[in-house]
Amino acid sequence: MNKQFAGFALLIVASLILAACGAGGGTQTLLEQIEARGTMIVSTDPNYEPQSFLDPNGQRAANTKCADDQLTAGEMVGFDVDVAVAIAERLGVEACFVTPDWDIITAGNWGDRWDISVGSMTITTARQQILDFVTPYYFTPAQFAAAAASGITSVEDLNGQAVCVGTATTYEDWLNSVDLGLPAESLFMQPPSDVTVVTLPTDQECAQSIAAGRTEFSVYLTSGTVVDSNIANGLPVVKVGGPAFSENLAAAIDKGHSLDTASFVAAVDAAVNAMHTDGTLSQLSIQWFGVDLTQDPTQ
């Protein structure tokens, strides 16, 4: 009897373990976890106007499912923020935001701390080794800018200059002659010669440092949308030359996540494609940039 009881007990334990796995244990996917949680945790930049930035007049969304250490859509604004919210809505969940440093995001191996990056990340060969990218949601030109008082007005003037960029950005890699894996038709010029690359946590800080009187550099390289925003906000900077290259920007998901991400990647890709088709992305681009940047300029 004791042996029979012990065997029966083991059978019950095994059944409970299998039931737990089927209910979202070891076989749960990332998409299922997100749907059960009711939130999609998005990493993005809090200082990247007009793509993503903290709303000085924002208020935390009422009845939010976001954790206390996460920001809600009521506290952040920008093109990337709106795109992330639209993706989350199509998945039937709420977008919640976290703001790790950019170099941590691009390094992959996020430790399951957030689900997705919707932060204007360029698809590069190196990043594709550690991150899964979906269909690009927009395309931007990389643009040089300089302090208006510097006298730097042409691409030739950039040779020998100190150039500020964000850490772990395509701008830093391009200036250091790293092969980004971009199509040849997306590259419009060669990097200037003999430049000294100065890195700050985000490239928006380059313009802000120039405006604050920092003198070790007068030039920075960032998205053309950021330069346009800097000028519109009254920062004393001017564009230098035309676009350096075109960036194909997409949402990214960590390949190192502990759960299966395939269905989540597919769902996000479907959402982005639907937003291209129904005009949502074009409308958001015109709203934030004054122009539709959602069409591939190389096509």
C-alpha atoms as a printed R data frame, in Angstrom:
    type eleno elety resid chain resno      x      y       z
1   ATOM     1    CA   MET     A     1  0.000  0.000   0.000
2   ATOM     2    CA   ASN     A     2  2.784  2.433   0.896
3   ATOM     3    CA   LYS     A     3  4.510  1.778  -2.439
4   ATOM     4    CA   GLN     A     4  1.266  2.207  -4.331
5   ATOM     5    CA   PHE     A     5  0.513  5.449  -2.494
6   ATOM     6    CA   ALA     A     6  4.001  6.766  -3.167
7   ATOM     7    CA   GLY     A     7  3.646  5.959  -6.844
8   ATOM     8    CA   PHE     A     8  0.245  7.620  -6.985
9   ATOM     9    CA   ALA     A     9  1.654 10.716  -5.268
10  ATOM    10    CA   LEU     A    10  4.501 10.926  -7.773
11  ATOM    11    CA   LEU     A    11  1.977 10.664 -10.592
12  ATOM    12    CA   ILE     A    12 -0.007 13.573  -9.142
13  ATOM    13    CA   VAL     A    13  3.161 15.717  -8.797
14  ATOM    14    CA   ALA     A    14  4.154 14.963 -12.389
15  ATOM    15    CA   SER     A    15  0.671 15.903 -13.592
16  ATOM    16    CA   LEU     A    16  0.807 19.200 -11.712
17  ATOM    17    CA   ILE     A    17  4.200 20.042 -13.240
18  ATOM    18    CA   LEU     A    18  2.921 19.326 -16.743
19  ATOM    19    CA   ALA     A    19 -0.180 21.408 -16.103
20  ATOM    20    CA   ALA     A    20  1.943 24.302 -14.872
21  ATOM    21    CA   CYS     A    21  4.079 24.142 -18.002
22  ATOM    22    CA   GLY     A    22  1.013 24.135 -20.198
23  ATOM    23    CA   ALA     A    23 -0.466 27.087 -18.287
24  ATOM    24    CA   GLY     A    24  2.502 29.360 -18.959
25  ATOM    25    CA   GLY     A    25  5.509 27.720 -17.318
26  ATOM    26    CA   GLY     A    26  8.406 26.395 -19.337
27  ATOM    27    CA   THR     A    27  6.539 26.459 -22.658
28  ATOM    28    CA   GLN     A    28  5.216 30.025 -22.362
29  ATOM    29    CA   THR     A    29  6.290 32.363 -25.150
30  ATOM    30    CA   LEU     A    30  7.215 36.022 -24.744
31  ATOM    31    CA   LEU     A    31  4.040 37.043 -26.581
32  ATOM    32    CA   GLU     A    32  1.929 34.979 -24.187
33  ATOM    33    CA   GLN     A    33  3.699 36.554 -21.224
34  ATOM    34    CA   ILE     A    34  3.063 40.051 -22.589
35  ATOM    35    CA   GLU     A    35 -0.620 39.261 -23.213
36  ATOM    36    CA   ALA     A    36 -1.023 37.808 -19.714
37  ATOM    37    CA   ARG     A    37  0.752 40.778 -18.140
38  ATOM    38    CA   GLY     A    38 -1.228 43.260 -20.209
39  ATOM    39    CA   THR     A    39  1.824 45.412 -20.888
40  ATOM    40    CA   MET     A    40  4.618 45.632 -23.460
41  ATOM    41    CA   ILE     A    41  7.781 46.981 -21.842
42  ATOM    42    CA   VAL     A    42  9.589 49.287 -24.267
43  ATOM    43    CA   SER     A    43 13.118 50.651 -23.975
44  ATOM    44    CA   THR     A    44 13.626 54.090 -25.470
45  ATOM    45    CA   ASP     A    45 15.581 57.335 -25.026
46  ATOM    46    CA   PRO     A    46 14.149 60.015 -22.689
47  ATOM    47    CA   ASN     A    47 16.282 62.726 -24.334
48  ATOM    48    CA   TYR     A    48 15.879 62.294 -28.079
49  ATOM    49    CA   GLU     A    49 13.430 64.974 -29.200
50  ATOM    50    CA   PRO     A    50 11.404 64.714 -31.422
51  ATOM    51    CA   GLN     A    51 11.567 60.909 -31.400
52  ATOM    52    CA   SER     A    52 11.204 60.344 -27.659
53  ATOM    53    CA   PHE     A    53 11.464 62.603 -24.640
54  ATOM    54    CA   LEU     A    54  9.963 63.216 -21.234
55  ATOM    55    CA   ASP     A    55  6.872 65.415 -21.319
56  ATOM    56    CA   PRO     A    56  7.472 68.293 -18.864
57  ATOM    57    CA   ASN     A    57  3.719 68.620 -18.451
58  ATOM    58    CA   GLY     A    58  2.957 64.920 -18.596
59  ATOM    59    CA   GLN     A    59  0.982 62.969 -16.078
60  ATOM    60    CA   ARG     A    60  1.060 59.282 -15.286
61  ATOM    61    CA   ALA     A    61 -1.755 57.440 -17.010
62  ATOM    62    CA   ALA     A    62 -4.688 56.636 -14.769
63  ATOM    63    CA   ASN     A    63 -5.403 52.967 -14.016
64  ATOM    64    CA   THR     A    64 -2.121 51.994 -15.647
65  ATOM    65    CA   LYS     A    65 -0.809 48.453 -15.548
66  ATOM    66    CA   CYS     A    66  2.766 49.747 -15.779
67  ATOM    67    CA   ALA     A    67  5.034 49.048 -12.809
68  ATOM    68    CA   ASP     A    68  6.030 51.890 -10.513
69  ATOM    69    CA   ASP     A    69  9.523 52.044 -12.019
70  ATOM    70    CA   GLN     A    70  8.155 52.265 -15.578
71  ATOM    71    CA   LEU     A    71  6.923 55.369 -17.411
72  ATOM    72    CA   THR     A    72  3.513 55.522 -19.052
73  ATOM    73    CA   ALA     A    73  2.522 57.062 -22.378
74  ATOM    74    CA   GLY     A    74  1.199 60.014 -20.395
75  ATOM    75    CA   GLU     A    75  4.722 60.858 -19.243
76  ATOM    76    CA   MET     A    76  6.589 60.543 -22.547
77  ATOM    77    CA   VAL     A    77  5.993 61.984 -26.000
78  ATOM    78    CA   GLY     A    78  7.520 61.744 -29.460
79  ATOM    79    CA   PHE     A    79  7.378 59.793 -32.701
80  ATOM    80    CA   ASP     A    80  8.949 56.624 -31.270
81  ATOM    81    CA   VAL     A    81  6.640 56.813 -28.264
82  ATOM    82    CA   ASP     A    82  3.566 57.042 -30.487
83  ATOM    83    CA   VAL     A    83  4.806 54.165 -32.657
84  ATOM    84    CA   ALA     A    84  5.351 51.989 -29.565
85  ATOM    85    CA   VAL     A    85  1.876 52.837 -28.257
86  ATOM    86    CA   ALA     A    86  0.332 51.968 -31.636
87  ATOM    87    CA   ILE     A    87  2.145 48.614 -31.733
88  ATOM    88    CA   ALA     A    88  1.004 47.819 -28.187
89  ATOM    89    CA   GLU     A    89 -2.594 48.709 -29.028
90  ATOM    90    CA   ARG     A    90 -2.538 46.278 -31.943
91  ATOM    91    CA   LEU     A    91 -1.341 43.589 -29.544
92  ATOM    92    CA   GLY     A    92 -4.125 44.499 -27.100
93  ATOM    93    CA   VAL     A    93 -1.791 45.658 -24.330
94  ATOM    94    CA   GLU     A    94 -0.460 48.871 -22.761
95  ATOM    95    CA   ALA     A    95  2.960 50.323 -23.640
96  ATOM    96    CA   CYS     A    96  5.203 50.945 -20.620
97  ATOM    97    CA   PHE     A    97  8.603 52.624 -20.982
98  ATOM    98    CA   VAL     A    98 12.043 52.149 -19.453
99  ATOM    99    CA   THR     A    99 15.127 54.220 -20.276
100 ATOM   100    CA   PRO     A   100 18.390 52.243 -20.068
101 ATOM   101    CA   ASP     A   101 21.531 53.690 -21.644
102 ATOM   102    CA   TRP     A   102 21.739 53.250 -25.417
103 ATOM   103    CA   ASP     A   103 24.911 51.153 -25.307
104 ATOM   104    CA   ILE     A   104 23.134 48.673 -23.020
105 ATOM   105    CA   ILE     A   105 20.214 48.399 -25.443
106 ATOM   106    CA   THR     A   106 22.387 47.832 -28.520
107 ATOM   107    CA   ALA     A   107 24.543 45.274 -26.677
108 ATOM   108    CA   GLY     A   108 21.668 42.777 -26.427
109 ATOM   109    CA   ASN     A   109 21.349 40.223 -23.612
110 ATOM   110    CA   TRP     A   110 18.798 42.391 -21.841
111 ATOM   111    CA   GLY     A   111 18.162 39.873 -19.078
112 ATOM   112    CA   ASP     A   112 14.395 39.955 -19.762
113 ATOM   113    CA   ARG     A   113 14.211 43.465 -18.261
114 ATOM   114    CA   TRP     A   114 12.224 44.832 -21.208
115 ATOM   115    CA   ASP     A   115 10.494 43.276 -24.191
116 ATOM   116    CA   ILE     A   116 11.369 45.482 -27.150
117 ATOM   117    CA   SER     A   117 13.324 48.522 -28.280
118 ATOM   118    CA   VAL     A   118 11.323 51.118 -30.193
119 ATOM   119    CA   GLY     A   119 14.051 53.722 -30.204
120 ATOM   120    CA   SER     A   120 15.057 54.585 -33.768
121 ATOM   121    CA   MET     A   121 17.598 51.787 -33.960
122 ATOM   122    CA   THR     A   122 19.409 51.361 -37.268
123 ATOM   123    CA   ILE     A   123 19.591 47.823 -38.605
124 ATOM   124    CA   THR     A   124 23.282 46.901 -38.927
125 ATOM   125    CA   THR     A   125 25.083 43.652 -39.606
126 ATOM   126    CA   ALA     A   126 26.594 43.544 -36.117
127 ATOM   127    CA   ARG     A   127 23.314 44.222 -34.352
128 ATOM   128    CA   GLN     A   128 21.534 41.530 -36.333
129 ATOM   129    CA   GLN     A   129 23.771 38.947 -34.650
130 ATOM   130    CA   ILE     A   130 22.198 39.647 -31.247
131 ATOM   131    CA   LEU     A   131 18.855 41.308 -32.008
132 ATOM   132    CA   ASP     A   132 15.866 40.414 -34.172
133 ATOM   133    CA   PHE     A   133 14.610 43.341 -36.265
134 ATOM   134    CA   VAL     A   134 11.176 43.715 -37.813
135 ATOM   135    CA   THR     A   135 10.240 45.722 -40.910
136 ATOM   136    CA   PRO     A   136 11.704 49.266 -40.663
137 ATOM   137    CA   TYR     A   137  9.104 51.808 -39.581
138 ATOM   138    CA   TYR     A   138 10.951 54.852 -40.953
139 ATOM   139    CA   PHE     A   139 14.176 56.093 -42.525
140 ATOM   140    CA   THR     A   140 16.258 59.116 -41.559
141 ATOM   141    CA   PRO     A   141 19.318 60.901 -42.964
142 ATOM   142    CA   ALA     A   142 22.417 61.132 -40.793
143 ATOM   143    CA   GLN     A   143 23.339 64.813 -40.668
144 ATOM   144    CA   PHE     A   144 26.354 66.861 -39.562
145 ATOM   145    CA   ALA     A   145 25.700 70.084 -37.672
146 ATOM   146    CA   ALA     A   146 28.003 72.673 -36.126
147 ATOM   147    CA   ALA     A   147 27.902 75.596 -33.759
148 ATOM   148    CA   ALA     A   148 26.705 78.613 -35.737
149 ATOM   149    CA   ALA     A   149 29.629 80.670 -34.453
150 ATOM   150    CA   SER     A   150 32.243 78.081 -35.490
151 ATOM   151    CA   GLY     A   151 32.477 79.182 -39.119
152 ATOM   152    CA   ILE     A   152 32.157 75.565 -40.244
153 ATOM   153    CA   THR     A   153 29.903 75.597 -43.293
154 ATOM   154    CA   SER     A   154 31.065 72.836 -45.667
155 ATOM   155    CA   VAL     A   155 31.892 69.143 -45.561
156 ATOM   156    CA   GLU     A   156 35.532 70.012 -46.308
157 ATOM   157    CA   ASP     A   157 35.620 72.067 -43.105
158 ATOM   158    CA   LEU     A   158 34.901 68.888 -41.124
159 ATOM   159    CA   ASN     A   159 38.361 67.399 -41.768
160 ATOM   160    CA   GLY     A   160 40.469 67.481 -38.623
161 ATOM   161    CA   GLN     A   161 37.556 68.482 -36.390
162 ATOM   162    CA   ALA     A   162 36.408 66.979 -33.094
163 ATOM   163    CA   VAL     A   163 32.977 65.477 -33.768
164 ATOM   164    CA   CYS     A   164 30.527 64.602 -31.015
165 ATOM   165    CA   VAL     A   165 28.291 61.524 -31.297
166 ATOM   166    CA   GLY     A   166 26.231 59.323 -29.008
167 ATOM   167    CA   THR     A   167 27.955 56.269 -27.564
168 ATOM   168    CA   ALA     A   168 27.342 52.982 -29.426
169 ATOM   169    CA   THR     A   169 25.538 54.719 -32.290
170 ATOM   170    CA   THR     A   170 25.863 54.169 -36.016
171 ATOM   171    CA   TYR     A   171 27.319 57.690 -36.146
172 ATOM   172    CA   GLU     A   172 30.248 56.658 -33.953
173 ATOM   173    CA   ASP     A   173 30.823 53.493 -35.972
174 ATOM   174    CA   TRP     A   174 30.636 55.292 -39.317
175 ATOM   175    CA   LEU     A   175 33.144 57.948 -38.262
176 ATOM   176    CA   ASN     A   176 35.457 55.130 -37.159
177 ATOM   177    CA   SER     A   177 35.070 53.480 -40.597
178 ATOM   178    CA   VAL     A   178 33.178 50.473 -39.230
179 ATOM   179    CA   ASP     A   179 31.207 48.654 -41.930
180 ATOM   180    CA   LEU     A   180 27.557 49.131 -40.948
181 ATOM   181    CA   GLY     A   181 26.297 46.683 -43.530
182 ATOM   182    CA   LEU     A   182 24.086 49.337 -45.114
183 ATOM   183    CA   PRO     A   183 23.254 49.132 -48.823
184 ATOM   184    CA   ALA     A   184 25.749 51.027 -50.991
185 ATOM   185    CA   GLU     A   185 22.961 53.313 -52.203
186 ATOM   186    CA   SER     A   186 22.355 54.391 -48.574
187 ATOM   187    CA   LEU     A   187 25.887 55.814 -48.230
188 ATOM   188    CA   PHE     A   188 26.194 59.353 -49.590
189 ATOM   189    CA   MET     A   189 29.738 60.341 -48.591
190 ATOM   190    CA   GLN     A   190 32.957 59.110 -46.992
191 ATOM   191    CA   PRO     A   191 33.716 60.013 -43.361
192 ATOM   192    CA   PRO     A   192 35.784 63.198 -42.995
193 ATOM   193    CA   SER     A   193 39.485 62.612 -42.394
194 ATOM   194    CA   ASP     A   194 41.508 62.976 -39.196
195 ATOM   195    CA   VAL     A   195 38.482 63.578 -36.974
196 ATOM   196    CA   THR     A   196 38.559 63.148 -33.214
197 ATOM   197    CA   VAL     A   197 35.436 61.300 -32.098
198 ATOM   198    CA   VAL     A   198 33.948 62.559 -28.828
199 ATOM   199    CA   THR     A   199 31.213 60.384 -27.314
200 ATOM   200    CA   LEU     A   200 28.403 61.336 -24.931
201 ATOM   201    CA   PRO     A   201 25.658 59.045 -23.586
202 ATOM   202    CA   THR     A   202 23.226 60.261 -26.286
203 ATOM   203    CA   ASP     A   203 23.796 62.345 -29.418
204 ATOM   204    CA   GLN     A   204 21.165 64.875 -28.339
205 ATOM   205    CA   GLU     A   205 23.571 65.803 -25.534
206 ATOM   206    CA   CYS     A   206 26.068 66.914 -28.189
207 ATOM   207    CA   ALA     A   207 23.802 69.760 -29.332
208 ATOM   208    CA   GLN     A   208 22.844 70.587 -25.766
209 ATOM   209    CA   SER     A   209 26.530 70.770 -24.797
210 ATOM   210    CA   ILE     A   210 27.278 73.166 -27.658
211 ATOM   211    CA   ALA     A   211 24.354 75.346 -26.569
212 ATOM   212    CA   ALA     A   212 25.703 75.279 -22.999
213 ATOM   213    CA   GLY     A   213 29.095 76.621 -24.184
214 ATOM   214    CA   ARG     A   214 31.162 73.433 -24.197
215 ATOM   215    CA   THR     A   215 34.215 74.148 -26.345
216 ATOM   216    CA   GLU     A   216 36.138 70.912 -26.988
217 ATOM   217    CA   PHE     A   217 33.970 70.260 -30.051
218 ATOM   218    CA   SER     A   218 31.884 72.379 -32.402
219 ATOM   219    CA   VAL     A   219 30.510 69.615 -34.632
220 ATOM   220    CA   TYR     A   220 28.126 66.744 -34.028
221 ATOM   221    CA   LEU     A   221 26.578 63.984 -36.122
222 ATOM   222    CA   THR     A   222 23.054 62.742 -35.486
223 ATOM   223    CA   SER     A   223 19.729 62.172 -37.209
224 ATOM   224    CA   GLY     A   224 18.581 64.972 -39.482
225 ATOM   225    CA   THR     A   225 15.319 65.010 -37.534
226 ATOM   226    CA   VAL     A   226 17.211 65.839 -34.350
227 ATOM   227    CA   VAL     A   227 19.151 68.647 -36.040
228 ATOM   228    CA   ASP     A   228 15.913 70.094 -37.421
229 ATOM   229    CA   SER     A   229 14.428 69.978 -33.924
230 ATOM   230    CA   ASN     A   230 17.541 71.611 -32.441
231 ATOM   231    CA   ILE     A   231 17.300 74.493 -34.915
232 ATOM   232    CA   ALA     A   232 13.535 74.852 -34.418
233 ATOM   233    CA   ASN     A   233 14.083 75.014 -30.645
234 ATOM   234    CA   GLY     A   234 16.527 77.881 -31.064
235 ATOM   235    CA   LEU     A   235 19.824 76.092 -30.437
236 ATOM   236    CA   PRO     A   236 22.701 78.025 -32.077
237 ATOM   237    CA   VAL     A   237 23.604 75.359 -34.645
238 ATOM   238    CA   VAL     A   238 23.513 74.981 -38.434
239 ATOM   239    CA   LYS     A   239 23.488 72.008 -40.807
240 ATOM   240    CA   VAL     A   240 26.767 71.220 -42.539
241 ATOM   241    CA   GLY     A   241 26.514 69.649 -45.995
242 ATOM   242    CA   GLY     A   242 23.885 67.138 -47.051
243 ATOM   243    CA   PRO     A   243 23.031 63.752 -45.527
244 ATOM   244    CA   ALA     A   244 25.976 61.464 -44.790
245 ATOM   245    CA   PHE     A   245 23.977 58.236 -45.072
246 ATOM   246    CA   SER     A   246 20.418 56.950 -44.731
247 ATOM   247    CA   GLU     A   247 19.384 54.884 -41.716
248 ATOM   248    CA   ASN     A   248 16.761 52.127 -41.831
249 ATOM   249    CA   LEU     A   249 15.186 52.224 -38.364
250 ATOM   250    CA   ALA     A   250 13.285 49.348 -36.789
251 ATOM   251    CA   ALA     A   251 11.977 47.865 -33.564
252 ATOM   252    CA   ALA     A   252 14.308 45.261 -32.092
253 ATOM   253    CA   ILE     A   253 13.840 42.226 -29.830
254 ATOM   254    CA   ASP     A   254 16.586 40.495 -27.867
255 ATOM   255    CA   LYS     A   255 17.594 37.103 -29.260
256 ATOM   256    CA   GLY     A   256 18.871 36.218 -25.791
257 ATOM   257    CA   HIS     A   257 15.466 36.360 -24.086
258 ATOM   258    CA   SER     A   258 14.760 33.356 -21.877
259 ATOM   259    CA   LEU     A   259 11.367 32.801 -23.575
260 ATOM   260    CA   ASP     A   260 10.622 31.938 -27.198
261 ATOM   261    CA   THR     A   261 10.324 35.270 -29.047
262 ATOM   262    CA   ALA     A   262  9.293 34.036 -32.520
263 ATOM   263    CA   SER     A   263  5.563 34.733 -32.172
264 ATOM   264    CA   PHE     A   264  6.238 38.166 -30.637
265 ATOM   265    CA   VAL     A   265  8.612 39.123 -33.461
266 ATOM   266    CA   ALA     A   266  5.978 38.016 -35.981
267 ATOM   267    CA   ALA     A   267  3.194 39.934 -34.208
268 ATOM   268    CA   VAL     A   268  5.215 43.150 -34.050
269 ATOM   269    CA   ASP     A   269  6.230 42.799 -37.698
270 ATOM   270    CA   ALA     A   270  2.583 42.331 -38.683
271 ATOM   271    CA   ALA     A   271  1.616 45.406 -36.660
272 ATOM   272    CA   VAL     A   272  4.286 47.575 -38.308
273 ATOM   273    CA   ASN     A   273  3.299 46.416 -41.783
274 ATOM   274    CA   ALA     A   274 -0.354 47.134 -41.021
275 ATOM   275    CA   MET     A   275  0.628 50.632 -39.841
276 ATOM   276    CA   HIS     A   276  2.443 51.196 -43.130
277 ATOM   277    CA   THR     A   277 -0.582 50.001 -45.089
278 ATOM   278    CA   ASP     A   278 -3.248 51.984 -43.246
279 ATOM   279    CA   GLY     A   279 -1.193 55.202 -43.170
280 ATOM   280    CA   THR     A   280 -0.674 55.344 -39.409
281 ATOM   281    CA   LEU     A   281  3.109 55.644 -39.694
282 ATOM   282    CA   SER     A   282  2.927 58.290 -42.423
283 ATOM   283    CA   GLN     A   283  0.521 60.361 -40.325
284 ATOM   284    CA   LEU     A   284  2.744 60.132 -37.254
285 ATOM   285    CA   SER     A   285  5.834 61.048 -39.296
286 ATOM   286    CA   ILE     A   286  4.157 64.143 -40.737
287 ATOM   287    CA   GLN     A   287  2.901 65.076 -37.279
288 ATOM   288    CA   TRP     A   288  6.354 64.934 -35.680
289 ATOM   289    CA   PHE     A   289  8.726 65.710 -38.573
290 ATOM   290    CA   GLY     A   290  6.600 67.648 -41.042
291 ATOM   291    CA   VAL     A   291  7.478 65.117 -43.753
292 ATOM   292    CA   ASP     A   292  6.795 61.452 -44.475
293 ATOM   293    CA   LEU     A   293  9.972 59.546 -43.629
294 ATOM   294    CA   THR     A   294  8.349 56.112 -43.699
295 ATOM   295    CA   GLN     A   295  9.242 55.377 -47.336
296 ATOM   296    CA   ASP     A   296 12.630 53.833 -48.138
297 ATOM   297    CA   PRO     A   297 14.562 56.574 -50.036
298 ATOM   298    CA   THR     A   298 16.705 53.978 -51.814
299 ATOM   299    CA   GLN     A   299 13.703 52.264 -53.457
